[in-house]
Amino acid sequence: MLIILLAILVSAVSLLRSGAVSGTTAGNVAFKEAASQAADLALTAAKAMLDEVASPDATDTGKQYYATTGTFTSDQNGLPDVNWADTTGFPQVKVTNGGLQYQYVVERLCSSTPVTDPYGQCTARAKAVQGPSSNQVGSTPLQLPQVAYRVTVHVTSPRSGETFVQAILNR
């Protein structure tokens, strides 16, 4: 009888531990999903900011826009070595759902400014554009360079959790 009682006790303890682990895992998954949604908001804000940049060759630190890749060194994970705690230089945007906050930095993937040769100075790809002469049958579309921009997003949670997301935008 004591052996059966001991087996039931061990089973109950393992069931309680399993429930605690499941709750922690569910919380981690929920945080990761919320952080991904906040990163999506940051990427949308960064794209809107890029559309407002007056001169792509000029760095605008107020908008967290940097015209060349040489501004920051990279850490061991390939992320720009930014002091994210400097909320004056890199203001935090609060997301109302879940108390998350995000910050971002946009770097144009060019080695120098002003850019006179996008294919030689920048990471760029050609984009076919329909021009006035390309509406004729058999004409080749105009090829314009699209310069790449690297957006690094830093998302923090109320419990000091951190998530980093990087994306490449073309413009």
DASUL-V73212 format. One record per residue. N is the residue number from 1. RES is the residue in three letters. OMEGA is omega in whole degrees, 0 to 359 (* if undefined). Layout:
BEGIN
N:RES:OMEGA, N:RES:OMEGA
END
This chain:
BEGIN
1:MET:178, 2:LEU:180, 3:ILE:179, 4:ILE:178, 5:LEU:177, 6:LEU:179, 7:ALA:178, 8:ILE:179, 9:LEU:179, 10:VAL:178, 11:SER:180, 12:ALA:179, 13:VAL:180, 14:SER:177, 15:LEU:177, 16:LEU:179, 17:ARG:179, 18:SER:178, 19:GLY:179, 20:ALA:178, 21:VAL:179, 22:SER:178, 23:GLY:178, 24:THR:179, 25:THR:179, 26:ALA:177, 27:GLY:178, 28:ASN:179, 29:VAL:179, 30:ALA:177, 31:PHE:180, 32:LYS:179, 33:GLU:179, 34:ALA:178, 35:ALA:177, 36:SER:178, 37:GLN:177, 38:ALA:177, 39:ALA:176, 40:ASP:176, 41:LEU:179, 42:ALA:179, 43:LEU:176, 44:THR:178, 45:ALA:179, 46:ALA:178, 47:LYS:177, 48:ALA:178, 49:MET:179, 50:LEU:179, 51:ASP:181, 52:GLU:181, 53:VAL:184, 54:ALA:181, 55:SER:180, 56:PRO:180, 57:ASP:182, 58:ALA:176, 59:THR:177, 60:ASP:184, 61:THR:177, 62:GLY:178, 63:LYS:183, 64:GLN:179, 65:TYR:181, 66:TYR:189, 67:ALA:179, 68:THR:180, 69:THR:183, 70:GLY:183, 71:THR:184, 72:PHE:168, 73:THR:179, 74:SER:176, 75:ASP:184, 76:GLN:179, 77:ASN:181, 78:GLY:178, 79:LEU:177, 80:PRO:183, 81:ASP:184, 82:VAL:175, 83:ASN:184, 84:TRP:179, 85:ALA:178, 86:ASP:184, 87:THR:174, 88:THR:179, 89:GLY:181, 90:PHE:185, 91:PRO:178, 92:GLN:175, 93:VAL:182, 94:LYS:175, 95:VAL:187, 96:THR:183, 97:ASN:174, 98:GLY:178, 99:GLY:179, 100:LEU:177, 101:GLN:176, 102:TYR:174, 103:GLN:176, 104:TYR:175, 105:VAL:179, 106:VAL:178, 107:GLU:174, 108:ARG:185, 109:LEU:177, 110:CYS:182, 111:SER:182, 112:SER:176, 113:THR:351, 114:PRO:181, 115:VAL:176, 116:THR:179, 117:ASP:184, 118:PRO:181, 119:TYR:180, 120:GLY:184, 121:GLN:187, 122:CYS:166, 123:THR:185, 124:ALA:174, 125:ARG:182, 126:ALA:177, 127:LYS:179, 128:ALA:181, 129:VAL:177, 130:GLN:178, 131:GLY:182, 132:PRO:182, 133:SER:185, 134:SER:177, 135:ASN:180, 136:GLN:180, 137:VAL:177, 138:GLY:180, 139:SER:180, 140:THR:179, 141:PRO:178, 142:LEU:180, 143:GLN:178, 144:LEU:180, 145:PRO:172, 146:GLN:181, 147:VAL:181, 148:ALA:178, 149:TYR:177, 150:ARG:178, 151:VAL:176, 152:THR:182, 153:VAL:177, 154:HIS:180, 155:VAL:176, 156:THR:179, 157:SER:179, 158:PRO:180, 159:ARG:176, 160:SER:173, 161:GLY:182, 162:GLU:174, 163:THR:176, 164:PHE:178, 165:VAL:173, 166:GLN:178, 167:ALA:176, 168:ILE:177, 169:LEU:175, 170:ASN:180, 171:ARG:*
END
